[in-house]
């Protein structure tokens, strides 16, 4: 027997935040891979990670919240290291 699952995507502000955050994460990763400015890389990935952490919080998804919350904190520490040097 084959079960059919209907995809349920919330059609609220979290939909927009997740896609905008994904775009910021991709910009930061592309910048890092291409040897772009570190400050741009860190700022864009912090925005993307913070956005996804918020989405995880709103969706009550602890894995998304934990991963992106920790990544955002680590990136903030790295950004402070760059700024203070």
Phi, psi and omega in degrees: 000135180256128177264141177251124179255132177269127179286128180245107177250122178301132179256067180222199183297332180296330178298314179293316182296319181296321181284322176294319178296321177298319178298317178296318178298316179296320177300317180294318180293318177296318178300316179296317181293327182273359180078028179288180181298133181300321183298321178294315179303308182295316182296316182291320180288329175295315179299314180296316179295319178295321178297315179292326176297319178297318178298316177301320177296312181295326180273357184058039180253099187296327181292317177295316180297312182296308182302307185286330175295315179293315179300317180298317178297317179297318179293324177297318177299317178296320178296318178298323178299317180293315183294321185277351178268000000 
